[in-house]
Structures are given as C-alpha cells and as structure tokens.
Amino acid sequence: MPKPKRLVGRIKQKNQKASTSSSKPPPPPSPPWVELPREITADILFRLGAIEILQNAQRVCSTWWNVCHDPIMWRDIDMGNDSTVDIDDNDLDWMCRVAVNRSQGQLLKINIEHFGNNDLLKYIAERSSQLRHLRLVSCDEISDGGLAAVAKNFPLLEELHIYLAVISEADIVAIGRSCSQLKSFTLNNIRFRGFRNLHFNVNDEALAIAGNMPELRRLALFGNNLTNEGLRAILDGCRRLESLDLRHCYSIDLEGDLGKRCRQQIKDLKCPRDSTSGYEFRAQICDYSSSNDEYPSGVSEAGLSDYLFDYEYDDFDYDDFTNPFSGEYHDEEGFFY
C-alpha cells in the first residue's frame, strides 16, 4: 500500500534532521568576567589606567565597552605614561581629551605625565569645573602663564602637585587667588633651577605662596632655592600649615631660631638633609663649583645640561622604541583599535 510507505519515508527524514541538529556543539559559555558585578568590573578596569583602557581593555567585550563609557569611570583619570612603549605626544593628548569628554564634567582628579601643553590644560579646564586634584609631571610644554590662564576654572581645587615642570610666580599668585580651597601644594621644578636662577629672585616662589595660599595644610618645596627670608614668609603667611617638606633646600639654615620655630609650628617637618628614601624621583643634586659669572648658581655652561636634567624616574628607560601607535591606528572616535 503506497500511503504507509510514504509515511515511513517522512518519519525517517524527520529523524535524520533531528539527529543532525542534535550533533551541533552547544555555544561556548560567556567569559567568567562577564558575570562579575558591574562595580567590581569597574574597579578592576580603573586600576589599569586611562591609557591601557583606551588602547586595549575597552575592546575585550561589550560589557567592558559599556563600563568604560560610564562617566563614573572617568572621575579619576591617570595618564601616567611610564610604559615601555613610546607613545607619541599627540596620541597621548588625544586620549586625554577623550577621557575628559567621557567624564561629562564629573572629573575630580587627573594625573598627566611626560606630555601636555597649554592647549590641553585649557581643554581640561573648560570641561572640569569640579576638579579637586591636579598632578603634572614633566609637562615641558606647559609654559609660564599656562596655569595662571586656567586657574579661575578650578574654584574647587584642593591639591596641586607639580614635578619637573616650569611654573612662574604669576602662576602661583593666580592659583592662590582663584583656588581658595587649596590645601596641598607640591612644587619640584629642580630640573629648571639653573635657568630660574638667571632670571628670578630665589624667594619669588616662596613669597608668592606666603602671600596667596593662606589655607595650605601641606607644602612640599623639594630642592627649592628659597632662603631663610622666604621660609619665614611662608611660616607667617601659611599659619595652618601642618606638613612642610624642605628636603634638598640647601639655601636655608635651620640651626637657629628659625629652625626652632619650624619644629614648633609644623607637625610634620622634613629638613634639607633628611633622607629621600622612598621619594618617587631620583634624589641627587649635582654640585658644580664653577665660578663662571654667567651662572650665578655656580653651574658651569658645560655642566648645565646634566644639572638641569638630573631628576627623572629611577626606572625610566632611554632606549629607542618604535611607535606602533601612529595616526593610522586611530578609529573614528580617536582612540586605538
């Protein structure tokens, strides 16, 4: 009979299809990190730093991509550039702007190292009125007046830390007048000390601090050329000062009454010859004894270059590296793919 034969054929065909579909492997499970709570994922990614996030981490999966675009992730931006890969300054500048944009005005803290200029500083200032903490390390292209020009945009600034970079008396005055809540100030521009001696009174910076930063609690003037006059002005003008770092400030004398006053007034005092163990930068000052009148600090022309550039990270490597992050690797949003 024909009908039963046709029915059997259909049953066999259906069974073959079922067998074929059942042989397909199940889809792979999601990576374990996808199941982590969002706040834990954000904490892990934050520890990588802004550069690593923008270059790599945000592209791992859609979950990380979404977390890396959350403005909360960018309240604290670390643009520390101490990797073994030589990244072009223009690329670092662009990444920093992307990071600031993602903060959507919520930026509270930013650290910039080994790049940056006045234009970048202005870009940050115009978009970060809530900023509390600014740290600049070896930002050679931020010139005199760069900070003064943007100080009014940081009315809530509480901490300013400047290492191995140029800052003028006018910058300090503007910051003090515009940032009335400033509590902590670090100034280590030892790398430019030879040049500054040619043009500035050694107490200009100290007097500017004393006259314009009365609310300071913590002050670090590592390797500064201030004399007892400048130190006395700081003690008079910054009455709330609790911590004062004067290491390598060899032009002051703390043996007499001024030293006694410092110890009575300051809870945490670091004197010129105190240990620099644990200090983040190499603490070594070259002592040149040249009598060349052109260099009143005693630095000869032959030795000036070494003197100026003696302070760097201990682990900084000066080998030449290729740069795989040229413009051709930028995607349309401006970071790397």
matplotlib code that plots the C-alpha trace (Angstrom):
import matplotlib.pyplot as plt

x = [0.0, 1.5, 0.3, 2.1, 5.4, 5.3, 4.6, 7.6, 9.8, 8.8, 9.4, 13.0, 13.7, 12.5, 14.6, 17.7, 17.1, 16.7, 19.9, 21.8, 20.7, 21.5, 25.1, 25.9, 28.0, 26.4, 27.5, 30.6, 29.9, 30.3, 33.8, 33.7, 34.4, 31.2, 29.2, 31.1, 29.1, 29.4, 31.1, 33.8, 34.5, 34.8, 37.2, 39.4, 39.4, 40.2, 43.4, 44.7, 44.9, 43.3, 45.9, 45.5, 41.7, 41.6, 44.2, 43.0, 40.7, 37.5, 37.6, 37.7, 33.9, 30.7, 30.3, 33.7, 33.0, 29.9, 31.6, 34.5, 32.0, 30.4, 31.2, 31.8, 34.9, 36.4, 36.1, 39.8, 42.0, 45.5, 47.5, 50.7, 53.0, 55.7, 55.2, 57.9, 56.2, 57.0, 53.6, 53.6, 52.6, 49.9, 48.3, 48.5, 47.0, 44.1, 43.5, 43.5, 40.8, 38.7, 39.0, 38.0, 35.0, 33.8, 33.8, 31.0, 32.0, 32.4, 36.2, 37.6, 41.3, 43.7, 47.4, 49.4, 53.0, 55.5, 53.2, 50.7, 50.7, 48.8, 46.1, 45.4, 45.4, 42.8, 40.7, 40.6, 39.8, 36.9, 35.2, 36.2, 34.9, 34.6, 38.3, 39.8, 43.2, 45.7, 49.1, 51.6, 54.8, 57.5, 54.9, 57.6, 55.2, 53.1, 54.8, 54.9, 51.4, 49.7, 48.4, 47.5, 45.4, 43.1, 43.2, 39.8, 38.3, 39.3, 37.5, 37.2, 40.9, 42.3, 45.5, 48.1, 51.3, 53.9, 57.0, 59.9, 57.9, 58.0, 55.8, 56.2, 55.5, 52.5, 51.1, 51.4, 49.7, 46.8, 46.3, 46.3, 43.8, 41.5, 41.7, 40.8, 40.3, 43.8, 45.1, 48.1, 50.8, 53.9, 56.5, 59.5, 60.9, 64.5, 65.1, 64.8, 66.5, 69.6, 67.6, 65.4, 68.5, 69.4, 66.1, 64.3, 64.8, 65.3, 62.5, 59.9, 58.1, 58.1, 56.8, 54.0, 53.0, 53.1, 51.0, 48.4, 47.9, 46.8, 44.8, 47.6, 48.0, 50.7, 53.5, 56.5, 59.3, 61.7, 65.1, 63.9, 66.4, 64.5, 66.4, 65.5, 63.7, 61.3, 60.8, 60.0, 57.4, 55.8, 55.5, 54.0, 51.6, 50.5, 49.5, 47.6, 50.5, 50.9, 53.4, 56.4, 58.9, 62.2, 64.4, 67.4, 66.6, 70.2, 70.0, 68.2, 69.7, 67.6, 70.2, 69.0, 65.7, 64.0, 64.7, 63.2, 60.1, 59.7, 59.7, 57.2, 54.8, 55.0, 53.9, 55.5, 58.8, 61.3, 64.6, 67.0, 69.3, 66.6, 66.5, 64.9, 64.3, 61.0, 60.9, 59.3, 62.0, 65.8, 67.0, 70.5, 71.7, 74.8, 77.2, 79.1, 81.7, 82.3, 82.9, 81.5, 79.7, 77.1, 75.8, 75.4, 74.2, 77.7, 76.7, 79.1, 77.9, 79.4, 77.6, 74.3, 72.6, 73.4, 72.4, 69.0, 68.0, 69.3, 65.8, 63.9, 62.2, 64.6, 63.3, 62.9, 64.5, 66.0, 66.3, 64.8, 61.5, 59.4, 56.0, 53.2, 50.6, 50.8, 47.7, 46.8, 45.7, 43.1, 39.5, 36.8, 36.4, 40.1, 41.5, 43.3, 41.9]
y = [0.0, 3.4, 5.6, 3.7, 3.7, 7.5, 7.9, 5.8, 7.8, 11.1, 9.7, 8.6, 12.0, 13.8, 11.6, 12.3, 16.1, 15.7, 13.7, 16.2, 19.2, 17.3, 16.8, 20.6, 21.6, 24.0, 27.6, 28.4, 29.8, 33.5, 34.5, 34.4, 38.1, 39.0, 37.7, 39.9, 42.7, 46.0, 47.8, 45.1, 45.2, 49.0, 48.8, 46.3, 48.3, 51.5, 50.1, 49.7, 53.4, 55.5, 54.7, 50.9, 51.2, 53.3, 51.2, 47.7, 46.9, 48.6, 46.3, 43.0, 42.6, 44.5, 44.5, 46.2, 48.6, 49.7, 50.0, 52.0, 54.6, 55.2, 58.8, 57.4, 55.6, 58.9, 60.9, 60.0, 60.0, 58.6, 59.5, 58.2, 57.5, 55.2, 52.2, 50.6, 51.6, 55.1, 56.7, 59.9, 63.0, 63.8, 60.4, 60.9, 64.4, 62.9, 60.1, 62.6, 64.6, 61.5, 60.6, 64.1, 64.1, 60.8, 62.3, 64.6, 67.3, 64.9, 64.9, 65.2, 64.1, 63.9, 63.0, 63.8, 62.7, 63.5, 65.2, 68.0, 71.7, 74.9, 74.0, 70.7, 72.4, 74.8, 72.0, 70.2, 73.5, 74.3, 70.9, 70.2, 72.8, 70.2, 69.3, 68.8, 67.3, 68.2, 66.5, 67.4, 65.6, 66.7, 68.6, 70.5, 72.2, 73.8, 77.2, 80.1, 81.5, 78.3, 77.6, 81.2, 81.3, 78.5, 78.9, 80.6, 77.4, 75.4, 77.1, 73.8, 72.7, 71.3, 69.7, 70.8, 68.8, 70.0, 68.0, 68.8, 71.4, 75.2, 77.4, 81.1, 83.4, 84.7, 81.2, 80.7, 84.0, 83.3, 79.8, 81.1, 83.8, 81.6, 78.4, 79.5, 75.9, 74.8, 72.7, 70.8, 72.2, 70.4, 72.3, 70.4, 72.2, 71.3, 70.4, 74.0, 75.5, 76.6, 78.7, 80.2, 81.4, 83.6, 85.5, 85.2, 86.1, 82.9, 83.8, 84.7, 81.4, 81.3, 84.9, 84.1, 81.1, 83.0, 85.9, 83.9, 80.4, 81.0, 77.8, 75.4, 72.4, 70.6, 72.2, 70.4, 72.5, 69.8, 71.2, 74.9, 77.7, 79.7, 81.3, 81.9, 85.1, 83.0, 80.3, 82.9, 84.5, 81.0, 80.5, 83.9, 83.6, 80.0, 79.7, 76.5, 74.6, 71.1, 69.5, 71.1, 69.3, 71.2, 68.3, 69.5, 73.2, 73.9, 77.7, 77.7, 77.4, 75.7, 75.8, 78.9, 80.4, 79.8, 76.1, 76.1, 77.9, 75.4, 72.5, 74.2, 75.3, 72.4, 68.9, 67.0, 68.8, 67.4, 69.2, 69.8, 66.9, 64.4, 61.1, 60.9, 57.1, 56.3, 59.5, 58.9, 60.7, 60.2, 62.5, 63.6, 67.1, 67.7, 70.2, 72.2, 74.6, 76.8, 80.5, 81.5, 84.8, 83.9, 81.2, 82.8, 79.4, 78.0, 75.8, 75.9, 76.0, 72.6, 71.0, 72.9, 70.3, 67.5, 69.6, 70.6, 67.1, 65.1, 64.4, 61.6, 58.4, 55.8, 53.2, 55.3, 53.7, 55.8, 53.1, 53.9, 52.3, 52.0, 53.6, 51.3, 53.9, 56.3, 58.1, 55.2, 53.1, 55.6, 54.8, 57.4, 58.2, 59.0, 56.1, 52.9, 49.7]
z = [0.0, -1.1, 1.8, 4.6, 2.6, 2.1, 5.9, 6.8, 4.5, 6.1, 9.6, 8.6, 7.0, 10.2, 12.4, 10.2, 10.6, 14.4, 14.6, 12.6, 14.7, 18.0, 16.9, 16.9, 19.8, 22.4, 22.2, 24.4, 27.8, 28.4, 29.8, 33.6, 34.0, 32.2, 35.2, 37.7, 39.3, 37.4, 40.3, 40.6, 36.9, 37.0, 39.9, 38.1, 34.9, 36.7, 38.1, 34.5, 34.0, 31.2, 28.6, 28.9, 29.0, 25.8, 23.9, 24.8, 27.7, 26.4, 23.3, 25.1, 25.2, 25.0, 28.8, 29.3, 26.4, 28.3, 31.6, 30.0, 28.7, 32.1, 33.3, 36.8, 35.4, 34.5, 37.7, 38.3, 35.2, 35.4, 32.3, 33.8, 30.8, 32.2, 29.9, 27.8, 24.6, 23.2, 22.6, 20.6, 22.5, 20.0, 20.7, 24.5, 24.1, 22.1, 24.5, 27.4, 25.7, 25.0, 28.7, 29.8, 27.4, 28.9, 32.4, 31.3, 33.7, 36.7, 36.7, 40.2, 39.8, 36.9, 36.6, 33.5, 32.9, 30.2, 27.8, 27.6, 26.7, 27.4, 25.0, 26.7, 30.1, 28.7, 27.3, 30.6, 32.5, 30.3, 31.0, 34.6, 37.0, 39.7, 39.7, 43.1, 42.4, 39.6, 39.2, 36.4, 36.0, 33.5, 31.3, 29.5, 27.0, 29.7, 29.8, 32.2, 32.5, 31.4, 34.9, 35.5, 32.4, 33.6, 37.4, 37.5, 36.1, 39.1, 42.0, 44.0, 43.6, 46.8, 45.7, 43.1, 42.6, 40.0, 39.4, 36.9, 35.1, 34.7, 36.9, 37.5, 40.3, 38.4, 38.1, 41.9, 42.6, 40.2, 41.6, 45.2, 44.4, 42.2, 44.2, 47.7, 48.9, 48.0, 50.9, 49.4, 47.1, 45.8, 43.7, 42.5, 39.4, 40.2, 36.6, 35.6, 38.6, 36.7, 34.3, 37.0, 38.9, 35.9, 35.9, 39.3, 42.9, 44.8, 47.1, 44.5, 44.7, 48.4, 48.7, 46.2, 48.2, 51.5, 50.2, 48.3, 49.8, 53.4, 53.7, 52.9, 55.2, 53.3, 51.3, 49.6, 48.0, 47.2, 46.0, 46.1, 46.3, 48.9, 51.7, 55.4, 54.2, 52.0, 54.7, 57.3, 55.0, 54.5, 58.2, 58.6, 55.7, 56.0, 59.6, 59.2, 57.7, 59.2, 56.8, 55.2, 53.0, 52.6, 51.5, 49.4, 50.1, 50.9, 50.9, 54.3, 57.7, 60.4, 63.2, 64.9, 66.0, 62.6, 62.9, 66.4, 65.1, 62.3, 64.7, 67.0, 64.3, 61.9, 62.9, 60.0, 59.1, 56.6, 56.8, 53.9, 54.6, 55.7, 53.9, 50.5, 50.8, 49.2, 47.2, 43.8, 41.9, 41.9, 44.6, 43.6, 43.1, 41.1, 42.8, 40.3, 41.7, 38.6, 39.2, 35.8, 36.4, 33.7, 36.0, 39.5, 40.9, 40.4, 37.4, 34.5, 30.9, 30.3, 33.2, 33.0, 30.8, 33.3, 36.2, 34.7, 33.7, 36.7, 38.1, 36.4, 37.4, 38.7, 36.3, 33.2, 30.2, 27.5, 24.8, 21.4, 20.7, 17.6, 17.7, 16.6, 17.6, 14.7, 13.4, 11.0, 14.0, 15.3, 14.8, 14.3, 18.0, 18.4, 20.4, 19.3, 17.9]

ax = plt.figure().add_subplot(projection="3d")
ax.plot(x, y, z, "-o")
ax.set_aspect("equal")
plt.show()
